[in-house]
Amino acid sequence: MDGTDVNGVSANETRTMLAVGDDRGRMNVFRYPLMNNKQDGHILSGHSEHVPRVAFCDAVNEQGQSIAEYIISAGGNDHAYMQWAPKEYSPPEAY
C-alpha cells in the first residue's frame, strides 16, 4: 500500500490500533501509530469493491462497560457492511 489507495481510516479509542480501508476491497489493521507505509499489519479481505469507511465501535454490557471492540467496514459498490473482531496486534519479534 503506497498511501494513494487509502479511502477510510479510523483509530481505536485507546490509540493502539489503526484500521484502513483501501481501493482493493481490503480492510487493513495496523499497530498505532503507523510510522511508514511499509509497516507490518493484518490484511483482511471480504469486500468486492473499495472500502470507503471504517470505524471502531465497542460492545457494552448492561452496566455500560466495554466488553469487546469491533471494526465496522462499509464497502463501496458492493453495498456490504462487515463486522470484524480484531485482536490486539503484536509485531513480529525482532531478529
TIVO-2410 file (N, C-alpha, C; in nm, 3 decimals):
# residues 95
REC num residu      c1      c2      c3 atome chaine
REC   1      M   0.086  -0.117   0.000     N      A
REC   1      M   0.000   0.000   0.000    CA      A
REC   1      M   0.090   0.123   0.000     C      A
REC   2      D   0.071   0.209  -0.097     N      A
REC   2      D   0.158   0.327  -0.108    CA      A
REC   2      D   0.092   0.454  -0.056     C      A
REC   3      G  -0.027   0.444  -0.001     N      A
REC   3      G  -0.095   0.561   0.054    CA      A
REC   3      G  -0.190   0.627  -0.042     C      A
REC   4      T  -0.179   0.600  -0.172     N      A
REC   4      T  -0.268   0.664  -0.268    CA      A
REC   4      T  -0.400   0.590  -0.281     C      A
REC   5      D  -0.405   0.468  -0.232     N      A
REC   5      D  -0.530   0.391  -0.242    CA      A
REC   5      D  -0.604   0.382  -0.110     C      A
REC   6      V  -0.570   0.467  -0.014     N      A
REC   6      V  -0.637   0.470   0.116    CA      A
REC   6      V  -0.767   0.550   0.104     C      A
REC   7      N  -0.877   0.490   0.153     N      A
REC   7      N  -1.007   0.556   0.147    CA      A
REC   7      N  -1.059   0.599   0.283     C      A
REC   8      G  -1.051   0.511   0.381     N      A
REC   8      G  -1.104   0.541   0.513    CA      A
REC   8      G  -1.005   0.498   0.620     C      A
REC   9      V  -0.995   0.577   0.728     N      A
REC   9      V  -0.902   0.548   0.837    CA      A
REC   9      V  -0.973   0.572   0.969     C      A
REC  10      S  -0.947   0.484   1.066     N      A
REC  10      S  -1.004   0.502   1.200    CA      A
REC  10      S  -0.908   0.444   1.302     C      A
REC  11      A  -0.889   0.513   1.414     N      A
REC  11      A  -0.808   0.462   1.525    CA      A
REC  11      A  -0.903   0.422   1.638     C      A
REC  12      N  -0.864   0.319   1.714     N      A
REC  12      N  -0.949   0.282   1.827    CA      A
REC  12      N  -0.932   0.383   1.940     C      A
REC  13      E  -1.018   0.373   2.040     N      A
REC  13      E  -1.023   0.474   2.146    CA      A
REC  13      E  -0.893   0.481   2.226     C      A
REC  14      T  -0.828   0.367   2.246     N      A
REC  14      T  -0.704   0.366   2.324    CA      A
REC  14      T  -0.581   0.395   2.240     C      A
REC  15      R  -0.600   0.418   2.113     N      A
REC  15      R  -0.492   0.453   2.020    CA      A
REC  15      R  -0.385   0.344   2.016     C      A
REC  16      T  -0.429   0.217   2.004     N      A
REC  16      T  -0.335   0.107   1.990    CA      A
REC  16      T  -0.348   0.040   1.853     C      A
REC  17      M  -0.462   0.060   1.785     N      A
REC  17      M  -0.484   0.001   1.653    CA      A
REC  17      M  -0.538   0.105   1.556     C      A
REC  18      L  -0.504   0.084   1.428     N      A
REC  18      L  -0.548   0.172   1.321    CA      A
REC  18      L  -0.609   0.084   1.211     C      A
REC  19      A  -0.731   0.114   1.170     N      A
REC  19      A  -0.797   0.041   1.061    CA      A
REC  19      A  -0.795   0.129   0.937     C      A
REC  20      V  -0.767   0.066   0.822     N      A
REC  20      V  -0.756   0.140   0.696    CA      A
REC  20      V  -0.833   0.064   0.589     C      A
REC  21      G  -0.926   0.132   0.520     N      A
REC  21      G  -0.996   0.074   0.406    CA      A
REC  21      G  -0.927   0.118   0.278     C      A
REC  22      D  -0.914   0.027   0.180     N      A
REC  22      D  -0.841   0.063   0.059    CA      A
REC  22      D  -0.922   0.039  -0.068     C      A
REC  23      D  -0.861   0.070  -0.181     N      A
REC  23      D  -0.925   0.058  -0.312    CA      A
REC  23      D  -0.942  -0.086  -0.358     C      A
REC  24      R  -0.874  -0.179  -0.295     N      A
REC  24      R  -0.875  -0.318  -0.340    CA      A
REC  24      R  -0.973  -0.405  -0.263     C      A
REC  25      G  -1.063  -0.345  -0.187     N      A
REC  25      G  -1.163  -0.420  -0.112    CA      A
REC  25      G  -1.111  -0.480   0.016     C      A
REC  26      R  -0.998  -0.429   0.064     N      A
REC  26      R  -0.939  -0.484   0.185    CA      A
REC  26      R  -0.952  -0.388   0.302     C      A
REC  27      M  -0.955  -0.446   0.420     N      A
REC  27      M  -0.952  -0.370   0.543    CA      A
REC  27      M  -0.823  -0.411   0.613     C      A
REC  28      N  -0.736  -0.316   0.639     N      A
REC  28      N  -0.605  -0.341   0.696    CA      A
REC  28      N  -0.603  -0.292   0.841     C      A
REC  29      V  -0.539  -0.369   0.928     N      A
REC  29      V  -0.527  -0.330   1.069    CA      A
REC  29      V  -0.379  -0.320   1.102     C      A
REC  30      F  -0.340  -0.205   1.155     N      A
REC  30      F  -0.201  -0.179   1.191    CA      A
REC  30      F  -0.191  -0.142   1.337     C      A
REC  31      R  -0.072  -0.156   1.392     N      A
REC  31      R  -0.045  -0.104   1.525    CA      A
REC  31      R  -0.035   0.048   1.513     C      A
REC  32      Y  -0.096   0.119   1.606     N      A
REC  32      Y  -0.094   0.266   1.608    CA      A
REC  32      Y   0.025   0.311   1.692     C      A
REC  33      P   0.100   0.411   1.652     N      A
REC  33      P   0.086   0.490   1.530    CA      A
REC  33      P   0.150   0.419   1.412     C      A
REC  34      L   0.102   0.450   1.295     N      A
REC  34      L   0.157   0.395   1.171    CA      A
REC  34      L   0.271   0.487   1.129     C      A
REC  35      M   0.393   0.436   1.137     N      A
REC  35      M   0.511   0.520   1.117    CA      A
REC  35      M   0.554   0.534   0.971     C      A
REC  36      N   0.523   0.432   0.887     N      A
REC  36      N   0.560   0.440   0.746    CA      A
REC  36      N   0.470   0.347   0.666     C      A
REC  37      N   0.476   0.356   0.535     N      A
REC  37      N   0.386   0.277   0.452    CA      A
REC  37      N   0.436   0.134   0.429     C      A
REC  38      K   0.541   0.093   0.496     N      A
REC  38      K   0.592  -0.044   0.487    CA      A
REC  38      K   0.573  -0.121   0.617     C      A
REC  39      Q   0.499  -0.064   0.713     N      A
REC  39      Q   0.480  -0.127   0.844    CA      A
REC  39      Q   0.394  -0.253   0.830     C      A
REC  40      D   0.434  -0.359   0.904     N      A
REC  40      D   0.357  -0.483   0.903    CA      A
REC  40      D   0.220  -0.463   0.966     C      A
REC  41      G   0.123  -0.536   0.916     N      A
REC  41      G  -0.012  -0.531   0.970    CA      A
REC  41      G  -0.090  -0.652   0.923     C      A
REC  42      H  -0.217  -0.653   0.956     N      A
REC  42      H  -0.307  -0.761   0.913    CA      A
REC  42      H  -0.390  -0.711   0.795     C      A
REC  43      I  -0.396  -0.791   0.689     N      A
REC  43      I  -0.477  -0.757   0.572    CA      A
REC  43      I  -0.597  -0.851   0.572     C      A
REC  44      L  -0.717  -0.794   0.577     N      A
REC  44      L  -0.841  -0.871   0.583    CA      A
REC  44      L  -0.922  -0.847   0.456     C      A
REC  45      S  -0.963  -0.954   0.392     N      A
REC  45      S  -1.041  -0.943   0.268    CA      A
REC  45      S  -1.185  -0.981   0.292     C      A
REC  46      G  -1.272  -0.925   0.214     N      A
REC  46      G  -1.414  -0.958   0.224    CA      A
REC  46      G  -1.500  -0.878   0.128     C      A
REC  47      H  -1.463  -0.754   0.105     N      A
REC  47      H  -1.540  -0.669   0.015    CA      A
REC  47      H  -1.498  -0.694  -0.129     C      A
REC  48      S  -1.592  -0.677  -0.220     N      A
REC  48      S  -1.560  -0.695  -0.362    CA      A
REC  48      S  -1.528  -0.561  -0.430     C      A
REC  49      E  -1.543  -0.454  -0.358     N      A
REC  49      E  -1.517  -0.320  -0.410    CA      A
REC  49      E  -1.432  -0.242  -0.309     C      A
REC  50      H  -1.406  -0.117  -0.339     N      A
REC  50      H  -1.330  -0.031  -0.249    CA      A
REC  50      H  -1.399  -0.021  -0.113     C      A
REC  51      V  -1.323   0.015  -0.010     N      A
REC  51      V  -1.376   0.028   0.126    CA      A
REC  51      V  -1.362   0.174   0.169     C      A
REC  52      P  -1.468   0.253   0.150     N      A
REC  52      P  -1.456   0.396   0.179    CA      A
REC  52      P  -1.469   0.433   0.327     C      A
REC  53      R  -1.524   0.345   0.411     N      A
REC  53      R  -1.546   0.380   0.552    CA      A
REC  53      R  -1.508   0.264   0.642     C      A
REC  54      V  -1.436   0.296   0.749     N      A
REC  54      V  -1.406   0.201   0.856    CA      A
REC  54      V  -1.424   0.275   0.988     C      A
REC  55      A  -1.470   0.203   1.090     N      A
REC  55      A  -1.490   0.266   1.221    CA      A
REC  55      A  -1.480   0.162   1.331     C      A
REC  56      F  -1.418   0.200   1.441     N      A
REC  56      F  -1.415   0.115   1.560    CA      A
REC  56      F  -1.541   0.141   1.640     C      A
REC  57      C  -1.593   0.037   1.703     N      A
REC  57      C  -1.706   0.053   1.793    CA      A
REC  57      C  -1.693  -0.047   1.907     C      A
REC  58      D  -1.753  -0.016   2.019     N      A
REC  58      D  -1.746  -0.102   2.137    CA      A
REC  58      D  -1.879  -0.170   2.161     C      A
REC  59      A  -1.873  -0.294   2.205     N      A
REC  59      A  -1.990  -0.363   2.258    CA      A
REC  59      A  -1.989  -0.340   2.408     C      A
REC  60      V  -2.102  -0.303   2.463     N      A
REC  60      V  -2.108  -0.275   2.607    CA      A
REC  60      V  -2.208  -0.369   2.674     C      A
REC  61      N  -2.184  -0.395   2.803     N      A
REC  61      N  -2.278  -0.478   2.879    CA      A
REC  61      N  -2.387  -0.390   2.938     C      A
REC  62      E  -2.474  -0.449   3.018     N      A
REC  62      E  -2.588  -0.375   3.074    CA      A
REC  62      E  -2.546  -0.262   3.167     C      A
REC  63      Q  -2.426  -0.272   3.224     N      A
REC  63      Q  -2.375  -0.167   3.313    CA      A
REC  63      Q  -2.303  -0.057   3.235     C      A
REC  64      G  -2.296  -0.070   3.104     N      A
REC  64      G  -2.231   0.031   3.022    CA      A
REC  64      G  -2.081   0.014   3.010     C      A
REC  65      Q  -2.028  -0.101   3.054     N      A
REC  65      Q  -1.885  -0.125   3.046    CA      A
REC  65      Q  -1.852  -0.189   2.912     C      A
REC  66      S  -1.741  -0.145   2.854     N      A
REC  66      S  -1.697  -0.201   2.727    CA      A
REC  66      S  -1.650  -0.344   2.749     C      A
REC  67      I  -1.704  -0.437   2.669     N      A
REC  67      I  -1.666  -0.578   2.684    CA      A
REC  67      I  -1.600  -0.634   2.558     C      A
REC  68      A  -1.611  -0.564   2.447     N      A
REC  68      A  -1.548  -0.610   2.323    CA      A
REC  68      A  -1.532  -0.491   2.229     C      A
REC  69      E  -1.437  -0.503   2.138     N      A
REC  69      E  -1.412  -0.397   2.040    CA      A
REC  69      E  -1.426  -0.457   1.901     C      A
REC  70      Y  -1.495  -0.387   1.813     N      A
REC  70      Y  -1.517  -0.434   1.677    CA      A
REC  70      Y  -1.477  -0.325   1.580     C      A
REC  71      I  -1.455  -0.368   1.454     N      A
REC  71      I  -1.436  -0.273   1.345    CA      A
REC  71      I  -1.551  -0.298   1.247     C      A
REC  72      I  -1.615  -0.193   1.204     N      A
REC  72      I  -1.719  -0.200   1.102    CA      A
REC  72      I  -1.661  -0.140   0.974     C      A
REC  73      S  -1.672  -0.213   0.864     N      A
REC  73      S  -1.626  -0.159   0.735    CA      A
REC  73      S  -1.745  -0.154   0.640     C      A
REC  74      A  -1.749  -0.049   0.560     N      A
REC  74      A  -1.856  -0.031   0.462    CA      A
REC  74      A  -1.795  -0.037   0.323     C      A
REC  75      G  -1.848  -0.127   0.241     N      A
REC  75      G  -1.800  -0.140   0.105    CA      A
REC  75      G  -1.860  -0.035   0.014     C      A
REC  76      G  -1.796  -0.014  -0.099     N      A
REC  76      G  -1.844   0.084  -0.197    CA      A
REC  76      G  -1.962   0.030  -0.276     C      A
REC  77      N  -1.937  -0.011  -0.399     N      A
REC  77      N  -2.045  -0.058  -0.485    CA      A
REC  77      N  -2.101  -0.194  -0.447     C      A
REC  78      D  -2.033  -0.267  -0.358     N      A
REC  78      D  -2.090  -0.395  -0.314    CA      A
REC  78      D  -2.198  -0.373  -0.207     C      A
REC  79      H  -2.208  -0.252  -0.152     N      A
REC  79      H  -2.311  -0.214  -0.054    CA      A
REC  79      H  -2.312  -0.307   0.067     C      A
REC  80      A  -2.195  -0.359   0.105     N      A
REC  80      A  -2.187  -0.452   0.218    CA      A
REC  80      A  -2.127  -0.383   0.340     C      A
REC  81      Y  -2.179  -0.420   0.456     N      A
REC  81      Y  -2.122  -0.380   0.584    CA      A
REC  81      Y  -2.067  -0.506   0.648     C      A
REC  82      M  -1.946  -0.499   0.701     N      A
REC  82      M  -1.884  -0.615   0.765    CA      A
REC  82      M  -1.839  -0.577   0.905     C      A
REC  83      Q  -1.854  -0.673   0.994     N      A
REC  83      Q  -1.810  -0.655   1.132    CA      A
REC  83      Q  -1.690  -0.746   1.156     C      A
REC  84      W  -1.585  -0.687   1.207     N      A
REC  84      W  -1.460  -0.759   1.233    CA      A
REC  84      W  -1.431  -0.754   1.382     C      A
REC  85      A  -1.378  -0.862   1.437     N      A
REC  85      A  -1.341  -0.868   1.578    CA      A
REC  85      A  -1.189  -0.877   1.587     C      A
REC  86      P  -1.121  -0.763   1.592     N      A
REC  86      P  -0.974  -0.767   1.592    CA      A
REC  86      P  -0.918  -0.810   1.726     C      A
REC  87      K  -0.800  -0.868   1.719     N      A
REC  87      K  -0.723  -0.896   1.841    CA      A
REC  87      K  -0.613  -0.791   1.845     C      A
REC  88      E  -0.565  -0.764   1.963     N      A
REC  88      E  -0.458  -0.665   1.977    CA      A
REC  88      E  -0.341  -0.710   1.891     C      A
REC  89      Y  -0.291  -0.622   1.808     N      A
REC  89      Y  -0.183  -0.657   1.715    CA      A
REC  89      Y  -0.049  -0.653   1.785     C      A
REC  90      S   0.028  -0.759   1.772     N      A
REC  90      S   0.166  -0.758   1.824    CA      A
REC  90      S   0.260  -0.778   1.706     C      A
REC  91      P   0.359  -0.693   1.694     N      A
REC  91      P   0.452  -0.705   1.582    CA      A
REC  91      P   0.537  -0.830   1.596     C      A
REC  92      P   0.598  -0.877   1.486     N      A
REC  92      P   0.688  -0.991   1.495    CA      A
REC  92      P   0.806  -0.960   1.587     C      A
REC  93      E   0.859  -1.063   1.648     N      A
REC  93      E   0.976  -1.046   1.734    CA      A
REC  93      E   1.094  -0.994   1.652     C      A
REC  94      A   1.177  -0.913   1.716     N      A
REC  94      A   1.298  -0.862   1.649    CA      A
REC  94      A   1.396  -0.976   1.628     C      A
REC  95      Y   1.474  -0.965   1.523     N      A
REC  95      Y   1.572  -1.070   1.492    CA      A
REC  95      Y   1.691  -1.059   1.584     C      A
***
